[in-house]
Amino acid sequence: MEWSDVLDPDLEPQELICKRIPEFHRHRLEQFRSFVTTPLIFSIHFEDRDQRFTVELGPDEARAEPHEMIDFPQATIRGKADQWQRSLNLARKLAEPADEQITRHQGKVVITRDVKLGFERFDGVLEVEISELPDQGDPICFEVILNDYDDPARARRASLTVRWPLLEEVANGTLDPVEAARQVTVRGAMGLAFDIGGFLMKALDL
């Protein structure tokens, strides 16, 4: 099973998230275990449809539901459904070359239960803008809510602008992810972004 079977822009969100992602996880389970040893939960919220999906990826299986789960996610991605097809087309351009880089990192970067528990202390929102896109359209914008389904009142907000060529270099293995992170433009609650980056670099020994 390839990325093109999952990141198919003709699929509706429920088909892709609730069926294709768990199937892909089963197909790549051994590979997943080499990077992650604890269950991870993430949620996707289409605010223009008021539609939510939640996915749990574990070292034994994956499950996905068209609603919230009891446990809180490590991250909620909040965006607009009208960007769905365009975002999938762009994601495929990164996923396929990045897949070839996986073996270089196996056994070197591992997300354990301790790493997950350490990450849980962060709260706030990362506002992400991906600019200089190859289709010459407007930037893709979305929010990442940390360790919750919705942003808390008066949440800290950090705005990150990432250039598409930077993502391409990382996906193709010509630029180290840590060096790429240094080239991301950060505004707003800069301390939030820098604290998360510092934690991940130390916890994952990057």
WOWONOR-V919381 format. One record per residue. N is the residue number from 1. RES is the residue in one small letter. SS is DSSP state (helix for helix, strand for strand, loop for the rest). PSI is psi in degrees with one decimal (none if undefined). OMEGA is omega in whole degrees, -180 to 180 (none if undefined). Layout:
N & RES & SS & PSI & OMEGA
N & RES & SS & PSI & OMEGA
This chain:
1 & m & loop & 129.5 & -175
2 & e & loop & 168.9 & 178
3 & w & helix & -32.9 & -180
4 & s & helix & -23.4 & 177
5 & d & helix & -21.8 & -179
6 & v & helix & -51.9 & -177
7 & l & loop & 60.4 & -178
8 & d & loop & 112.4 & -176
9 & p & loop & -12.4 & 178
10 & d & loop & -9.8 & -180
11 & l & loop & 140.7 & 172
12 & e & loop & 153.6 & -178
13 & p & helix & -42.5 & -177
14 & q & helix & -40.4 & 178
15 & e & helix & -46.7 & -177
16 & l & helix & -49.1 & -173
17 & i & helix & -45.3 & -173
18 & c & helix & -19.7 & -179
19 & k & helix & -52.2 & -174
20 & r & helix & -40.1 & -179
21 & i & helix & -48.3 & 176
22 & p & helix & -36.7 & 179
23 & e & helix & -43.6 & 178
24 & f & helix & -39.2 & 178
25 & h & helix & -44.3 & 178
26 & r & helix & -39.1 & -178
27 & h & helix & -32.6 & -176
28 & r & loop & 22.9 & -171
29 & l & helix & -45.1 & -179
30 & e & helix & -40.2 & 178
31 & q & helix & -42.6 & 178
32 & f & helix & -43.4 & -178
33 & r & helix & -25.1 & 180
34 & s & loop & -13.1 & 179
35 & f & loop & -27.7 & -173
36 & v & strand & 128.6 & -179
37 & t & loop & 7.7 & -177
38 & t & loop & 150.5 & 179
39 & p & loop & 139.7 & 177
40 & l & strand & 139.0 & -179
41 & i & strand & 133.4 & 171
42 & f & strand & 154.1 & -177
43 & s & strand & 150.3 & 177
44 & i & strand & 125.5 & -177
45 & h & strand & 115.8 & 174
46 & f & strand & 101.8 & -173
47 & e & loop & -25.6 & -180
48 & d & loop & -15.8 & 175
49 & r & loop & -7.1 & -171
50 & d & loop & 49.2 & -176
51 & q & strand & 134.6 & -177
52 & r & strand & 145.6 & 173
53 & f & strand & 147.6 & 178
54 & t & strand & 136.0 & -176
55 & v & strand & 133.6 & 172
56 & e & strand & 121.7 & 177
57 & l & strand & 118.0 & -178
58 & g & loop & 170.9 & 180
59 & p & loop & -7.0 & 178
60 & d & loop & -34.8 & -178
61 & e & loop & 174.9 & 175
62 & a & strand & 149.5 & 174
63 & r & strand & 149.9 & -179
64 & a & strand & 140.2 & -177
65 & e & strand & 148.7 & 179
66 & p & loop & 46.3 & -180
67 & h & loop & -173.2 & 175
68 & e & loop & 153.6 & 171
69 & m & loop & 171.3 & 180
70 & i & loop & -44.9 & -179
71 & d & loop & 148.4 & 179
72 & f & loop & 147.2 & 179
73 & p & loop & 157.1 & 171
74 & q & loop & -26.1 & 178
75 & a & strand & 145.2 & 171
76 & t & strand & 126.7 & 176
77 & i & strand & 119.6 & -178
78 & r & strand & 121.4 & -179
79 & g & strand & -159.8 & -176
80 & k & loop & 136.1 & -180
81 & a & helix & -24.5 & -179
82 & d & helix & -7.0 & 174
83 & q & helix & 4.9 & -173
84 & w & helix & -57.1 & -176
85 & q & helix & -43.6 & -180
86 & r & helix & -42.5 & -179
87 & s & helix & -38.9 & 179
88 & l & helix & -41.1 & 178
89 & n & helix & -41.0 & 179
90 & l & helix & -41.2 & -180
91 & a & helix & -37.3 & 179
92 & r & helix & -35.3 & 180
93 & k & helix & -25.7 & 179
94 & l & helix & -40.1 & -173
95 & a & helix & -40.1 & -175
96 & e & helix & -47.4 & 175
97 & p & helix & -33.1 & 180
98 & a & helix & -31.8 & 180
99 & d & helix & -32.5 & -179
100 & e & loop & -14.6 & -179
101 & q & loop & -7.4 & -171
102 & i & helix & -43.6 & -175
103 & t & helix & -24.9 & 179
104 & r & helix & -24.4 & -174
105 & h & helix & -6.2 & -179
106 & q & loop & 132.6 & 180
107 & g & loop & -9.0 & -179
108 & k & loop & -33.8 & 180
109 & v & loop & 113.9 & -177
110 & v & loop & 125.9 & 176
111 & i & strand & 111.3 & -179
112 & t & loop & 176.4 & 177
113 & r & helix & -39.2 & 180
114 & d & helix & -39.1 & 177
115 & v & helix & -44.3 & -180
116 & k & helix & -44.2 & -180
117 & l & helix & -38.2 & 178
118 & g & helix & -36.0 & -180
119 & f & helix & -24.9 & -176
120 & e & loop & -13.7 & -180
121 & r & loop & -12.6 & -178
122 & f & loop & 133.6 & 172
123 & d & loop & 152.6 & -176
124 & g & strand & -168.4 & -175
125 & v & strand & 134.8 & 172
126 & l & strand & 117.4 & 177
127 & e & strand & 112.9 & -172
128 & v & strand & 131.9 & 174
129 & e & strand & 124.7 & 176
130 & i & strand & 117.3 & -173
131 & s & strand & 174.5 & 178
132 & e & loop & 47.8 & -176
133 & l & loop & 150.4 & -176
134 & p & loop & -21.5 & 178
135 & d & loop & 3.0 & 176
136 & q & loop & 20.1 & 178
137 & g & loop & -176.0 & 178
138 & d & loop & 155.7 & 177
139 & p & loop & 149.4 & 171
140 & i & strand & 128.2 & -178
141 & c & strand & 138.2 & 175
142 & f & strand & 169.2 & 179
143 & e & strand & 146.8 & 174
144 & v & strand & 111.2 & 178
145 & i & strand & 125.7 & -174
146 & l & strand & 127.0 & 171
147 & n & loop & 35.3 & 178
148 & d & loop & 169.7 & 176
149 & y & loop & -30.6 & -180
150 & d & loop & 153.9 & -178
151 & d & loop & 133.8 & 179
152 & p & loop & 163.0 & 178
153 & a & loop & 138.1 & 179
154 & r & loop & 34.9 & 179
155 & a & loop & 142.9 & 172
156 & r & loop & 141.0 & -178
157 & r & strand & 126.6 & 174
158 & a & strand & 133.2 & -180
159 & s & strand & 126.1 & -179
160 & l & strand & 127.8 & 174
161 & t & strand & 121.6 & -177
162 & v & strand & 125.8 & 178
163 & r & strand & 137.7 & 179
164 & w & helix & -43.5 & 179
165 & p & helix & -30.6 & 177
166 & l & helix & -44.2 & 178
167 & l & helix & -39.1 & 178
168 & e & helix & -41.9 & -180
169 & e & helix & -41.1 & 178
170 & v & helix & -45.6 & -179
171 & a & helix & -34.4 & -179
172 & n & loop & -0.7 & 176
173 & g & loop & 15.7 & 180
174 & t & loop & -5.1 & 178
175 & l & loop & 131.7 & 179
176 & d & loop & 136.4 & -179
177 & p & helix & -34.7 & 180
178 & v & helix & -42.9 & 177
179 & e & helix & -37.2 & 178
180 & a & helix & -40.3 & -180
181 & a & helix & -31.6 & 180
182 & r & loop & -16.7 & -178
183 & q & loop & 4.2 & 177
184 & v & loop & 133.9 & 178
185 & t & strand & 126.6 & -177
186 & v & strand & 133.6 & 176
187 & r & strand & 171.7 & 178
188 & g & strand & -132.8 & -179
189 & a & loop & 75.7 & -175
190 & m & helix & -31.9 & 179
191 & g & helix & -36.3 & 179
192 & l & helix & -49.5 & -179
193 & a & helix & -43.8 & -178
194 & f & helix & -35.7 & 178
195 & d & helix & -42.2 & 178
196 & i & helix & -45.8 & 180
197 & g & helix & -43.9 & 180
198 & g & helix & -40.8 & 179
199 & f & helix & -48.0 & -177
200 & l & helix & -39.8 & 179
201 & m & helix & -40.5 & 179
202 & k & helix & -46.3 & -176
203 & a & helix & -34.1 & -178
204 & l & loop & 3.3 & 178
205 & d & loop & 48.7 & -179
206 & l & loop & none & none
